Amino acid sequence: MTKRIGILTSGGDCAGLNATIRAVALRAHHGYGWTTIGIGRGTLGLLERPVEAVVLDPARLDSALARQGGTFLGSTNRGDPFAYPMPDGRLKDRSGEMVDGLKQLRLDGLIGVGGDGSLDILRRLLAPSGIPFVGVPKTIDNDVGQTERAVGYSTAVAIATEALDRLQPTGASHERVMVLEVMGRDAGHIAIAAGIAGAADVVLIPEVRWSLDRVAGHIARLRAEGRTSALVVVAEAAGQSDEASDAAADAPDHGVGEWLAKRLAKATGAEARATVLGHVQRGAMPTAEDRLLASALGVRAVDVLADGKGDRMVAWWNRQVIDVPLDKVVGRSRTVDPGGSLVRTARALGICLGDSA
Ligand code: F6P
């Protein structure tokens, strides 16, 4: 009997989603003779009647798809089935409608590509349906537990690094402190990696407590040594780890880069400019590393379903693709280890993290 599996992308998009979808559909077809159904707009497609879904014809999943950013299926980070935002502002449990939508598709398994939050939601949604579920980790934030890499992270780091490459010469020409704000929600993975790769002078992340005085002191020392400009990378959530609790409380939810640049200009007397990289970090052609990861994880996700397993997430660990129980993943996000290799590398290179270490 031909099996039918579904795939959807959920949460914020990132580079490498199309490569993941392609890998799933190709593996399902060539490996097992299965049909893959692509569900539109994450969980939102499940609310439509008929359900918003298309059969993914392997002949049309050409190589161009592996290169494209975004997700051709669409995605949402607003479709929590258990607390769905209604037009009148109420939150309504619409999980039953979504499960009904899944049943209408007559699926024998579902692969969901998402971050920590999306995988948790999908897992809970699927539990009463009896449809086996396998998650593929994706997020530029790279904070999904039990995997060293999530799809999209490599590309985001490459873009943030390139931004530093472009900020350095203009900063040097005008003798400015250039602040680059990068994404990462509650984690500093993009900031610390791009900060090292892009040879930043300062990296501020939510996992390491920092103070403005120490950052200003570091920039003053650089100036005393003859440097006329500086590169500062700040993770979007770094406001919460400012040691001055008043300042942390004043840190804006958005625009931490501008906020920091103003304070640094005042503290150092230097001209400072902020660049907010924002969604540029998400909508790009995936790096080779992201395409490889997406392909390897997509193939494995189908194999896990073929093995008759569910409630699992495929993961990259120790140079291998593995699968792990989803209950070990959800609610356990993986932030930057303040004693880990990247933080130690940054310190060894003289990058200031704003702390007293
Ligand atoms: O989780 C991915 C992410 O890009 C975060 O880094 C960022 O905080 C958030 O999504 C932005 O969400 P939105 O696209 O809803 O503005």
Residues whose N, C-alpha, C, O or C-beta is under 5 A from the ligand:
A	BS01	F6P	G12 D141 M183 G184 R185
